[in-house]
Amino acid sequence: MNTFKPFGAIPSERQLKWHKLETYGFIHFTVNTFTNKEWGYGDESPKIFNPTDFDADQIVSAAAAGGLKALILTCKHHDGFCLWPSKFTEHSVKNSPWKDGKGDVVREISDSCRKHGLKFGVYLSPWDRNHADYGTPKYIEYFRNQLNELITQYGELFEVWFDGANGGDGYYGGAMETRNIDRKTYYDWENTYAIIRKNQPNAVIFSDGGPDIRWVGNEHGIAGDPCWSTLTKEGRYPGIGADDTEVFSEDTMVDAWASDTDLLNHGDRSGKDWVPAECDVSIRPGWFYHSAEDDKVRTPENLFDLYLKSVGRSCSFLLNLPPTPKGLLHDNDVKSLIGYKTLVDKFENSNIILNATLSASNTKESNEFSVENMIDNNPETFWSTADDGSSTWIEIRFEEEQEFNIIGLREYLPLGQRVDSFSIDILKNSEWKNIGTYEAIGARRLIETGLQKTTAIKITFGSQVCPAISQVGVYKVKL
């Protein structure tokens, strides 16, 4: 494999590990859970935070049962309330009645994640509507002190998550005013990121500007088609798409990034850096729990559709699960989550590729790059060709007619995103019939073809260099 040269931008080791997770969860939980709000103003008393039945194991075990591989906890949202007993503020669980001020939500969730085999990540809002110094250099010192607490006290993290909403109206220690900041310079992001790199070298950093993982440009859990894992990071930072005069509220936040949405949603084929997208969405209409939404929980079928439109477009699927004021996941959320896992398992088990015979336009050098590598369930092997890849193909033949409605492909990511486009044909009445042409493969591509019947499938690749395809699958699942 040393004969190959990577094409374009390639992922780092931390990004390769992240790609393998595919699906993981968000936990939005704070004073908003008790005020029935989505965004707290910052003037909420810590005394309202009292989840009397809080059970980290119930939350984490439900996530694990739903097939999620990790959880990210909103340790501090825009309201500034801290779910851990931070040394640098009184606005935290240490001044709540929960466990007589001795509790630590971050500790309990992180410990439970490790108990149940899930990875753990943290969300720390750069904006703080409570802190009196927000908008001044003194706040940056405070923000970094909090960041340092989270990345040094709770074990290994897989992701550190930064929101792009920064600046607007707030309590600010009683000032009750609007404060705007220069999102490009205020946080001195490079030096802030350096704190994470030093203490959590394996953690990916998320924001709408990267540097490791980018926002997909919406909160619907849907990636663009195509969605390239590349763009150019230079000049990007959290909140880049928003006008610096924008006063953020929960109603205007997403619209503020409208100018940047297309790039975030689709990526840039010619981008200089590997910055894949994360597709975030809540299992309910809101990000925090509201009892009025108990009958509005997403169905397993809807979640599976989002899986196809996120993981199936080379992104990750980040599903939010908001605990109730008791500190538990609602039964409706758990039921839907487990139903979703059932559908994903049914889909994966429907792969009929092992019943097929594979052939290709040609194979590079030796059996080291055989077509069999695409069905050996080993992500470190792949099929490739001897030519430049401008018109190469694989053929999948069955002894008897088969039904399918999804085609799956994966590229060998250490060599980059090599395939520009590909088309799918099926054999009908002894002739090839095209059923679709697409762009981009990446970590995983799942193409919904509609129900098809055939004895043979041909996938033709167009690229500037030889392809490196690590997996192909043919599936039939009820959509």
N, C-alpha and C positions, 0 to 999 in steps of 0.2 A: 504493500500500500504506500510505500515511500515514493513510488514513481508518480504519484498524484501531486499536483499542486492545487491548493485551495483556490476557489474562484470567488472573488469579491470579499466582502466582510465575512468573518467567521465568529462563532460564539466563543466566549471564554469558558473555562471549566465551570465556574459558578452558574453561568447561563445554561450550559449543557445539563447540569443537575436539575435546574429549575424546569427545563423543558420536559423532563421525564415525569414530573409531578402531574401535569395536565389539569387536574381538578383539585381545588382546595377552597376553603371557606373564610368568610369574614364574620366577625362577631362585633356588632354594634351595640354597645351597652354603656350607659352613663346616666347622668341626672335626667337627660331627655326621656329615658325610659319611665321616669316617675312624673314628669310634667306633661307627657303626651305630645312632645314637640319633636321635630326633626333636627332643628338647630337651636341650641341653648344660647341665650344672650350673654351669659357670663356672670349674671347676678344671682344664680341659683345657690341656695344654701346647701352645704355638704350634708346637712341633717336630713335632707329628703332622700338620700341614697340609702336604702335599707332593704336589700333583697333577702328577706327572712328565710327563704328556702334554697338559697344559692347552692348549686351542685355542679361543679366543674365537670365531674365525671359523666353526669347526665348529658351535658352539652357536647362534650368531646366524644363520648361513645356513640351518640346519635350521628355526629359528623362522620365518624369512622364507619358506622353501619351504612351510611349513605355513599360510601366510596370516596370520600374526600381524603386527600393525602396530607393535608396541613391545615392550620388555622392561623389567621391574622387577627389579632385583638386590637380594637380601637382603644389604646391605652389612654389617650387624651384626644378628645374631639375639640371642635372650635370653641366650645364653652369653657375650656381650660381645666375642667375637673379631671383629676388624675386617679386612675384605678389602682395605683400603687402608692404607698406612703412615701412620696417624694420628700427629700430633705429640704427642697428649695421652695416649697409653697405650703400654705395651710389649706389650700383648696384641693383637698384630696380625701381618700377614704379614711385617713387617720382621724378626721374630724367628723366622721359619719357615725350613726348609731350601729351600723353593721359590724357585728363582732366586737362591739364596744371600741371601735376605732383601731382594732388590732388586725384587721383583715387586709388581704392583698390579692385582688382579682388576677393581676398579672401572674403572680406566683402560682396560684391555684390552676389557672388555665394552662400555663406552660408546663407545670408538673404533670397535669393530666394528659397533655398531648404526648409527652414522652412515655407515660404509662401505657397509652393506647397505640403507640407507634406512629404518631403524627408529628410532622415538623411544626415549628412554631415561629410566628413572625409578629412584628409590632407595627402599629400605626401611631404616629405622633404628629398631630396637627401643627404645622408651622404657625398658623394663625391662633391667637389666644385672646378671646373676647373678655376674659376676666383680668388678665395681668395689667397692672398699672403702667408698666414700662413698655408695653407693646408699641412698636414704631420707633424705639430708640435703640442705640447700640447696647444698652444694658440688657434688653430683652434677649438679644442673641446669646449673651453669656448664659442667661437663664435657660434658654432653649437647648443649648448645647450641654449644659449640666444635666438636664432631664434626659436628653438623648444618651448621654454617657451612662446614666443610671440603667436605662432600659437595655443597653447593649452589653453591659458588663455583669449584670446581676441575675440574669434569667437563662443562662446557658446558651447553647448555640442557636442562632437564628437563621432562617432560610431567606427571609425578606424583611426589608425595612421600607415602610410605605409612607409617602409624603403626599398630602393633598395639595392641589393647585389653588384652592380658594384662600386668598391672603389679603387681609385689609377690608375695612368696612365699618359699619356701626357696631358698637359694643359697650359693655359696662366699664371696662378698663379701670378697675379699682375705684369706681364711683364717678368717673369723669363723664360717663354717659355721652359719648361723642363718636364721630366718624374719624377713623384714622386710615390713611392710605400710605402704602409703602411702595418703593421701587422693587418689583418682584425680581428683577434681574440682578440687582446688586445687594439688596438688604441682608439676605441670609448668608452671603459669601459662600455659595453652595459648594465650591470646590473644597474649601477647608472644612465645611460641615461634613461632606462626604468622606473626607480623609479620616475623620473620627471613626466612622463605620468601617472603613477599609482596614484600619489598624486593629480594631477589636473584634470584627466579624468579617474576616476576609472571604468567607464562603457565602455571605448573604448578598442577594441581589437587591439593588436599590430601585424603587419604583417612583415615578412621577409622570406627569404628562410630557416631561422633557427627558425621561430616562433618569440616570445614565445607562442602567442595565435593562429595565423593563419599562415600556411606555403604556400610557392609557390608550384605550382603543377609540376614544373620541365620543363615547356615549355611555349611558348607564343602563343599557338594555341587554347587555351580554352578547352583542352581535358584532362580529368582525366584518370588515369589508370583503368583497369578493372581486379581485384577489386581495390578500393581505400579506404583503411582503414583510419579512422580519428585519429588513434593513431600512435605515434612514441616516441622515447626517446629523450628528449630535452637536456639532459646533454652533454656538449661539443659542442653544436650547436650555431651558430652566423651568422649574415648576411654575405653572401659571402663565407660560409664554403666550398662549392664545388670547389672553384677556387684556382688555384695555386697562392701563394702570389707573384710570379714573373710575373704573367700575366699582360700584358699591355692592358687595356681594350679599345675597340673601339666598335662602334655600330655593326660592322661585326663579332666580336669575342665574344661578351658578353655571349650569350646563350651557345656556345660551351665550355666556361670556366667551366660551371657547369656539364659537361657531366658525371663526376664520381659520382655525387650525384643525377642524374636525376631519376633513378629507385626508390630509396627510397622516394623521394619527390612525384613521380607520383603515387606510390602504397601505401605508408605508411607502417606501420609495425604492423601486427596483435598482436604481443607480446610487442608492445611499452608501456612504462610506463606512457606516458602523452597523453592528448587529444590535438592534434594539427591538426585540419582538414585543407584541402587544399582549396585554392582559385584559380580559373581558369581564368587567364587574357588573353584577346585577343582584338585586335582592329577591329573596323568595316571596316577599310581600311587596305591595306598592311602596311602602316606606322602608327606610334603612333601620329605623328603630321600631320597637314593638308598639303597636296600637291595637287595642282590643277590637276596635271597629273593623279591623282588617282580618279578623280570624277566619272569615269566610271568603277571603280574597287571596289565599295562598296559591302559588303557582302549582299546577298539576304536574305529576311525573312526566306526562307526555310533553308538556311545555318545556320542562327542564331538559328533557332529552333533545328536543329541537334546538335549544340553546347550546347544548353540548356539540351538536353537529355544526353549528354556526360559530363556534369559538375554537374548541379543540380541533374540530374538523377543518379549520382554516389556519392552522399552524400557530394558534394562540393558546393561552390558558383560560380556564373557566373559573372565575372567582365568585362564589355564591354566598351571599350574605344570609346569616341565620341570627335574627335578633332575639335575645332572651326576654322573657316577660318580667314584670316587676318582682316576681317571686325569685327570679334568677334561674329560670329553667327554659328550655325550648318548649314551645306549645306543641301539643299532641298533633295538631294538623300539619305543622311544619315537619315534624319527625316522620309522620306517615307519608307525606309527599316525598321527602328525601329518600326514604327507603324504597319507595316505589320507583323513583328515578334510578337508583342503583340496580334494581331488578331489570329495568329496561336496558341499561348499559351492558349488564352481564348477558342478557339475551342477545343483544346486538353482537357482542364480541364472540359469543359461542355460535353464531350463525355463519361464521366464515367458512365457505366451502372450497377455499383455495387448495387444500390438501387433496381434494378429489380431482384436481386438474393436472394437465401436463403443460409445462412451460417451455417456451422457446423464445429466441431473440434474433434481432437483425444480425448481431455478432456479439462476441464476448472478448473482453480485453485479455490478451496474453495467455491466461491459463485458467484452470478451474478455481483459482483463488477468487475470481470475480464471476462465478457461475450464476445462472438464473436461479438456481436452487437457494442461493443466499437470500432471496426475497421471501422465502417461505420457511426459513429455518428458525424463526423466532429469536434470532440473535441480532441485536441492534448494532453490533460491531462489524457485521459482514454486509456486503452489498454487491449488486450486479453493476457492471460497467462495460463500456465498449472500447474498441480499438480506435475508432474514428473520433471526430470532433463533436459528435452528438447532434449535428444539424438535422438529421432525420433518422432517428433510431427508434426501434419499437420492440415491444414484448407481446407475445401472443399466449393466451390462456385458453386451452381447449379441454372440453369435457366429453366423455364417452356418450352421455345422454344429455338432452336438453335440460337446462337449469334456469331457475328463476332468481333474479337478484334485483335490488333497488339501490344499493350503495357500492361504490368502488372506493377502496382505500389505498393510499400511497404514503410512503415515508422516504425522505432523503437522508443520506448519511451526513449529518450536520457539520462534523469537523472539517468537511471539504467545502462548506458553503452551500448556498441556495443556487444550485447549478441549472436547474430546468427553468426555461423561460415560459414555455407553454406545453400543453399536451392535449391530444384529442382521443376520444374513446369511440371505437367502432364495434359493432356486433355483427355476427354472421346471420344474415336473413336470406333464405332461399338461395343459398350458395353465393351471395354477394355481400360485400361489406357495407353496412349502413352506419353513418355517423350519428351518434346520439349526443354529442356535445364537445366543445373545445373550451379549454380553461387555461388560466395562468396560475403559476406559483404552486409549489408543493410544500417544501420546508419540513418542519417537525412531523406534521401529519396532515393529510388532505383527505377529507371524506366527501365524496361527490354523490349527491342524491340524483339518481338517474331516472326515477320513476320505475315502475315495475317493468322489467325486461325479461324476455325468454330467448335463449340462444344456446348454441353448443360451443361458441368461441367468442372471445373478446380480444380486441387488439388495441393497445395503448401506444400511441406514437408521440415521441418526445421531440421538442424543438429547443435547442440550447446552443450556446456558443462553444461549449466544452462538453466532453463526454459526461453523461449523467452518472450519478451514484445513488441507486435506488436500493434502500435497505429492506423495504417491505411492500408487498402488494396484497390486497385482500378483496374478496368478493362476498358481499353480505346480502341477506334478505331479512328485513325486520319490519314489523308493522309500524308505520309512521303516523 
